[in-house]
Amino acid sequence: MNEVFRESFGGVEDPRIERSKKHDLLDIIALGIMGIMAGAQGFEEIEDFGNSHKRWLQNYLVLENGIPSHDTINRVFQSLDPQAFQKGFLNWVNKIKKLFPETVVPIDGKTLRRSHQPSKGLKGLHVISAWSCANGLSLGQTQVNGKSNEITAIPELLSQLMLEGAIVTMDAMGCQKEIAHSLVETHKADYVLAVKGNQGTLSESIRDSFKLKMEGEPVYAATDEIEASHGRIETRHLEVLDAYVLTGLLNLSDWKSLKSIAKITCTTESRGKKTSEERFYISSLPPQDPHKILQAIRAHWSIESLHWSLDVTFREDDCRIRDETAALNFAWMRKMALSFLKADASFKASIRRKQLKLWSCPDYFLKIFPLI
């Protein structure tokens, strides 16, 4: 790898003891990145990728003692500090790609289902991630012990991010007074937070406000219609009210900069059948700009699309890496691999076809990111 790569990952501490270092740490990191990008789904397959392209890899890596074994690769990623690894990765991306100011940053959680360890009573690793819609890449991730702990893990993730001027979106788990306050006060960001029925007074007050809105009450609206596959048509109609309608129902000062409440009605028409669903949100954005709120809600679904791609293309839910640190580092490399593959326009094909091309023709890596 070139000097930019070495400088970017220079702050990642080598976890191995000196006498056991037969392979360069950055060789192992680079091999892991390229193997996963080419479709490797485990440490054995990363080793297979290395052995298949050893001669080609020697042009860019040190490989003083050949391709490291899958056991060596596994041990390194089990010991590599996930936060330092993420930081090095983002430093590298920042140096090799032109990044744009953040617009909408969705935050959501996902469980790595096969990472559970029943013999130790451990559930699958649950990871919260932040996604940059402007740049099409993951901004950070942090693990939690279980989905019930997302509330405490979200502030930890936010502390790693630069969010000034962005709109942060979260599902109902992130709809907390402390999180809203932190986004506005500490991070200088706006928010659009989903509200669900189990959120008691807040949910009931918002629903009642839309049902019982007074005559003449200004309602700001926006509509988004999408023609999906197989003739399915999806319509999203958004209605927004000024948050002052909650006066007397809630203590508005508890929610920092709360300016609007929103209801989105999603209607799907397919084969003559129509289904409808309502969702509710609170936001620090002014109600007079419903299109901006609708855009943020729509953008949040991009992180759900990311999770779908990780499952379908990278088969993340089938990955049996049990060690939490290794699973977390592997999950991060999958996200970044997906970002690079999506961004490449030199080969117009599906993510899977791009992976197959990388495995069969590694020169394609040179079009995705600089190696020399």
C-alpha positions as CSV (number, residue, x, y, z in Angstrom):
1,M,0.0,0.0,0.0
2,N,1.1,3.6,-0.6
3,E,2.2,6.1,2.0
4,V,-1.3,7.6,2.3
5,F,-2.6,4.3,3.5
6,R,0.3,3.8,5.9
7,E,0.0,7.3,7.3
8,S,-3.8,6.9,7.8
9,F,-3.5,3.7,9.7
10,G,-0.3,4.6,11.5
11,G,-2.2,5.3,14.7
12,V,-3.6,1.8,14.9
13,E,-1.6,0.0,17.5
14,D,-0.3,-3.5,16.7
15,P,-1.8,-5.8,19.3
16,R,0.8,-8.6,18.8
17,I,3.8,-9.2,20.9
18,E,7.1,-8.4,19.1
19,R,8.4,-12.0,18.7
20,S,5.2,-13.2,17.0
21,K,5.2,-10.6,14.2
22,K,5.8,-12.5,11.1
23,H,3.6,-10.3,8.9
24,D,3.2,-6.6,8.6
25,L,0.1,-5.3,10.4
26,L,-0.9,-3.1,7.5
27,D,-0.5,-6.0,5.1
28,I,-3.1,-7.9,7.1
29,I,-5.4,-4.9,7.3
30,A,-5.1,-4.3,3.5
31,L,-5.6,-8.0,2.7
32,G,-8.7,-8.1,4.9
33,I,-10.2,-5.0,3.2
34,M,-9.5,-6.3,-0.3
35,G,-10.7,-9.8,0.5
36,I,-14.0,-8.7,1.9
37,M,-14.5,-6.3,-1.0
38,A,-14.0,-9.2,-3.3
39,G,-16.7,-11.2,-1.5
40,A,-14.8,-13.1,1.2
41,Q,-17.2,-14.0,4.0
42,G,-14.7,-15.2,6.6
43,F,-11.0,-15.4,7.5
44,E,-10.4,-18.6,5.5
45,E,-11.8,-17.0,2.4
46,I,-9.5,-13.9,2.9
47,E,-6.6,-16.3,3.0
48,D,-7.9,-18.0,-0.2
49,F,-8.1,-14.6,-1.9
50,G,-4.5,-13.8,-0.8
51,N,-3.2,-17.1,-2.1
52,S,-5.1,-16.8,-5.4
53,H,-3.5,-13.4,-6.1
54,K,-0.2,-13.6,-4.2
55,R,1.9,-12.5,-7.2
56,W,-0.3,-9.5,-7.9
57,L,-0.5,-8.5,-4.2
58,Q,3.3,-8.5,-4.0
59,N,3.3,-5.4,-6.2
60,Y,1.6,-3.5,-3.4
61,L,2.1,-5.2,-0.1
62,V,5.3,-6.2,1.8
63,L,4.4,-9.9,2.2
64,E,7.9,-10.7,3.6
65,N,6.7,-14.1,4.8
66,G,4.0,-14.7,2.2
67,I,0.2,-14.6,2.8
68,P,-0.7,-14.8,6.5
69,S,-2.8,-17.8,7.5
70,H,-6.5,-17.4,8.4
71,D,-5.6,-18.1,12.0
72,T,-3.2,-15.1,12.0
73,I,-5.7,-12.9,10.3
74,N,-8.4,-13.9,12.8
75,R,-6.1,-13.3,15.8
76,V,-5.2,-9.8,14.6
77,F,-8.8,-8.7,14.0
78,Q,-9.8,-10.2,17.4
79,S,-7.2,-7.9,19.1
80,L,-7.4,-4.8,16.9
81,D,-9.0,-1.8,18.7
82,P,-12.3,-1.2,16.8
83,Q,-12.4,2.6,17.5
84,A,-8.8,3.1,16.3
85,F,-9.5,0.9,13.3
86,Q,-12.5,3.0,12.3
87,K,-10.6,6.2,12.8
88,G,-7.7,5.0,10.6
89,F,-10.2,3.9,7.9
90,L,-12.0,7.3,7.9
91,N,-8.7,9.1,7.8
92,W,-7.8,7.1,4.7
93,V,-11.2,7.7,3.0
94,N,-10.9,11.4,3.8
95,K,-7.5,11.6,2.0
96,I,-8.4,9.6,-1.1
97,K,-12.0,10.8,-1.7
98,K,-13.6,14.2,-2.0
99,L,-16.2,14.4,0.8
100,F,-19.2,16.7,0.9
101,P,-20.7,18.5,3.9
102,E,-23.2,16.3,5.7
103,T,-26.9,16.6,4.8
104,V,-28.9,13.9,6.4
105,V,-27.3,11.4,8.8
106,P,-29.5,8.4,9.6
107,I,-28.7,6.3,12.7
108,D,-30.0,2.8,13.2
109,G,-29.2,-0.5,14.8
110,K,-28.7,-4.0,13.4
111,T,-28.0,-7.4,15.0
112,L,-25.4,-9.7,13.6
113,R,-27.6,-12.8,14.2
114,R,-25.0,-15.6,13.9
115,S,-22.5,-13.9,16.2
116,H,-24.5,-15.2,19.2
117,Q,-22.8,-17.6,21.7
118,P,-25.5,-19.8,23.3
119,S,-22.9,-21.7,25.4
120,K,-21.9,-18.4,27.1
121,G,-25.5,-17.0,27.2
122,L,-24.5,-14.2,24.8
123,K,-26.9,-12.9,22.2
124,G,-25.9,-11.7,18.7
125,L,-23.8,-8.6,18.6
126,H,-26.0,-5.5,18.2
127,V,-24.4,-2.6,16.4
128,I,-25.5,1.0,16.0
129,S,-24.3,2.8,12.8
130,A,-24.4,6.3,11.4
131,W,-24.6,6.7,7.6
132,S,-23.7,9.7,5.5
133,C,-26.3,10.3,2.8
134,A,-24.1,13.0,1.2
135,N,-21.0,10.8,0.8
136,G,-22.5,7.3,0.7
137,L,-20.4,5.9,3.5
138,S,-20.6,4.8,7.1
139,L,-19.5,7.5,9.6
140,G,-19.1,5.2,12.6
141,Q,-20.5,2.3,14.6
142,T,-20.6,1.2,18.2
143,Q,-21.7,-2.0,19.8
144,V,-24.4,-2.5,22.5
145,N,-25.1,-5.5,24.7
146,G,-28.7,-5.7,23.5
147,K,-31.3,-3.7,21.7
148,S,-32.6,-2.4,25.0
149,N,-29.3,-0.6,25.5
150,E,-29.4,1.5,22.3
151,I,-30.5,4.5,24.4
152,T,-27.1,4.5,26.2
153,A,-25.1,3.6,23.2
154,I,-26.4,6.3,20.9
155,P,-24.7,9.2,22.8
156,E,-21.4,7.2,22.6
157,L,-21.8,7.0,18.8
158,L,-22.7,10.7,18.5
159,S,-19.6,11.7,20.4
160,Q,-17.5,10.2,17.5
161,L,-19.3,12.2,14.8
162,M,-19.0,15.7,13.2
163,L,-22.7,16.6,12.7
164,E,-22.8,20.4,12.5
165,G,-25.4,21.5,10.0
166,A,-26.7,18.0,9.4
167,I,-30.2,16.6,10.0
168,V,-30.0,13.4,12.1
169,T,-32.7,10.9,11.8
170,M,-33.5,8.0,14.2
171,D,-36.2,5.5,14.9
172,A,-38.2,5.6,18.1
173,M,-35.4,4.2,20.2
174,G,-33.5,7.4,19.7
175,C,-36.5,9.6,20.5
176,Q,-35.2,10.8,23.9
177,K,-35.1,14.2,25.4
178,E,-31.4,13.9,26.2
179,I,-30.5,12.9,22.7
180,A,-32.5,15.8,21.2
181,H,-30.8,18.2,23.5
182,S,-27.3,16.8,22.6
183,L,-27.9,17.0,18.9
184,V,-28.9,20.7,19.1
185,E,-26.7,22.0,21.8
186,T,-23.5,20.0,21.5
187,H,-23.5,18.9,17.8
188,K,-25.3,22.0,16.3
189,A,-27.5,19.7,14.3
190,D,-31.2,19.3,13.6
191,Y,-33.3,16.2,14.2
192,V,-36.2,14.2,12.8
193,L,-37.1,11.4,15.4
194,A,-39.7,8.7,14.9
195,V,-42.4,8.4,17.6
196,K,-44.1,5.1,18.4
197,G,-47.2,4.1,20.5
198,N,-45.1,2.9,23.5
199,Q,-43.9,6.4,24.1
200,G,-46.9,7.3,26.2
201,T,-47.9,10.9,26.6
202,L,-45.8,12.1,23.6
203,S,-47.3,9.6,21.2
204,E,-50.9,10.2,22.4
205,S,-50.5,14.0,22.3
206,I,-49.2,14.0,18.7
207,R,-52.0,11.6,17.5
208,D,-54.6,13.7,19.2
209,S,-53.3,16.9,17.7
210,F,-53.7,15.6,14.2
211,K,-57.1,14.1,14.9
212,L,-58.5,17.2,16.7
213,K,-56.7,20.0,14.9
214,M,-58.7,23.1,15.1
215,E,-60.4,24.6,12.0
216,G,-58.0,27.1,10.4
217,E,-54.9,25.5,12.0
218,P,-52.2,25.7,9.3
219,V,-51.2,22.3,8.0
220,Y,-48.1,22.1,5.8
221,A,-48.0,19.1,3.4
222,A,-45.8,17.4,0.9
223,T,-46.3,14.2,-1.2
224,D,-43.9,11.8,-2.6
225,E,-45.0,9.1,-5.2
226,I,-42.7,6.3,-6.2
227,E,-43.5,3.7,-8.9
228,A,-41.8,0.5,-7.5
229,S,-41.2,-2.8,-9.2
230,H,-44.0,-5.1,-10.5
231,G,-46.4,-2.2,-10.9
232,R,-46.5,-1.3,-7.2
233,I,-47.1,2.3,-6.5
234,E,-46.1,3.8,-3.1
235,T,-47.4,7.2,-2.1
236,R,-46.1,9.0,1.0
237,H,-48.2,12.0,2.1
238,L,-46.7,14.2,4.9
239,E,-48.7,16.6,7.1
240,V,-46.8,18.9,9.5
241,L,-48.1,21.0,12.4
242,D,-46.4,23.6,14.4
243,A,-45.3,22.1,17.7
244,Y,-47.1,24.8,19.7
245,V,-50.3,22.7,19.3
246,L,-48.8,20.5,22.0
247,T,-48.9,23.4,24.5
248,G,-50.8,22.2,27.6
249,L,-50.3,18.5,26.6
250,L,-46.6,18.5,27.1
251,N,-43.8,20.6,28.6
252,L,-42.3,21.7,25.3
253,S,-39.2,23.0,27.0
254,D,-38.3,19.4,27.7
255,W,-37.6,18.8,24.0
256,K,-34.8,21.1,22.8
257,S,-35.8,23.2,19.8
258,L,-38.9,21.2,19.1
259,K,-40.6,23.1,16.2
260,S,-42.8,20.7,14.4
261,I,-44.7,17.4,14.6
262,A,-45.3,15.3,11.5
263,K,-47.6,12.5,10.3
264,I,-46.7,10.5,7.2
265,T,-49.2,8.3,5.6
266,C,-47.7,5.5,3.4
267,T,-50.1,4.0,0.9
268,T,-49.2,1.1,-1.3
269,E,-51.2,0.0,-4.3
270,S,-50.5,-3.4,-5.9
271,R,-52.6,-5.7,-8.0
272,G,-55.8,-3.8,-7.1
273,K,-55.1,-3.9,-3.3
274,K,-54.4,-0.9,-1.2
275,T,-52.7,-0.8,2.2
276,S,-52.0,2.2,4.4
277,E,-49.8,2.9,7.4
278,E,-49.3,6.0,9.5
279,R,-46.1,7.1,11.2
280,F,-45.4,10.0,13.5
281,Y,-42.3,12.2,14.0
282,I,-41.0,15.2,16.0
283,S,-38.5,17.6,14.5
284,S,-36.4,20.7,15.1
285,L,-37.0,21.8,11.5
286,P,-39.7,24.5,11.0
287,P,-43.1,23.2,9.9
288,Q,-43.1,25.7,7.0
289,D,-40.6,23.4,5.1
290,P,-42.4,20.0,4.9
291,H,-40.4,18.9,1.8
292,K,-37.2,19.1,3.9
293,I,-38.8,16.9,6.6
294,L,-40.1,14.4,4.0
295,Q,-36.6,14.3,2.4
296,A,-35.0,13.5,5.8
297,I,-37.6,10.7,6.5
298,R,-37.0,9.3,3.0
299,A,-33.2,9.5,3.5
300,H,-33.5,7.5,6.8
301,W,-34.7,4.5,4.7
302,S,-31.2,4.5,3.0
303,I,-29.6,3.0,6.1
304,E,-32.3,0.3,6.1
305,S,-31.4,-0.4,2.5
306,L,-27.7,-0.6,3.6
307,H,-28.6,-3.3,6.1
308,W,-30.6,-5.2,3.4
309,S,-27.5,-5.1,1.1
310,L,-25.2,-6.3,3.9
311,D,-27.5,-9.3,4.5
312,V,-28.3,-10.1,0.8
313,T,-24.9,-9.4,-0.9
314,F,-22.4,-9.8,2.0
315,R,-24.5,-12.4,3.8
316,E,-23.9,-10.7,7.1
317,D,-26.5,-12.6,9.0
318,D,-24.9,-15.9,8.0
319,C,-21.4,-14.8,9.3
320,R,-20.4,-17.1,12.2
321,I,-17.6,-15.0,13.7
322,R,-18.2,-15.3,17.4
323,D,-15.6,-13.1,18.9
324,E,-17.2,-9.6,19.5
325,T,-14.1,-7.6,18.6
326,A,-13.5,-9.5,15.4
327,A,-17.2,-9.4,14.5
328,L,-17.3,-5.7,15.0
329,N,-14.2,-5.1,12.9
330,F,-15.5,-7.4,10.2
331,A,-18.8,-5.6,10.2
332,W,-17.0,-2.2,9.7
333,M,-15.0,-3.6,6.7
334,R,-18.2,-4.8,5.1
335,K,-19.8,-1.4,5.4
336,M,-16.8,0.4,3.9
337,A,-16.5,-2.2,1.2
338,L,-20.1,-1.6,0.2
339,S,-19.5,2.1,0.2
340,F,-16.5,1.8,-2.2
341,L,-18.3,-0.7,-4.5
342,K,-21.5,1.5,-4.7
343,A,-19.4,4.6,-5.5
344,D,-17.5,3.0,-8.4
345,A,-19.0,3.9,-11.8
346,S,-16.4,2.4,-14.0
347,F,-18.2,-0.9,-14.1
348,K,-22.0,-0.5,-14.2
349,A,-23.1,-3.7,-12.5
350,S,-24.6,-5.1,-9.3
351,I,-22.5,-5.2,-6.1
352,R,-22.2,-9.0,-6.5
353,R,-20.9,-8.7,-10.0
354,K,-18.4,-6.1,-8.9
355,Q,-17.2,-8.5,-6.2
356,L,-16.8,-11.4,-8.7
357,K,-14.8,-9.1,-11.0
358,L,-12.5,-8.1,-8.1
359,W,-11.9,-11.7,-7.3
360,S,-11.2,-12.7,-10.9
361,C,-9.4,-9.5,-12.0
362,P,-7.7,-7.7,-9.1
363,D,-6.6,-4.9,-11.3
364,Y,-10.1,-3.6,-10.9
365,F,-9.1,-2.5,-7.4
366,L,-7.0,0.2,-9.0
367,K,-10.2,1.8,-10.3
368,I,-11.8,1.7,-6.9
369,F,-9.1,3.2,-4.8
370,P,-5.3,4.0,-5.2
371,L,-2.9,1.2,-4.3
372,I,0.3,2.8,-5.4
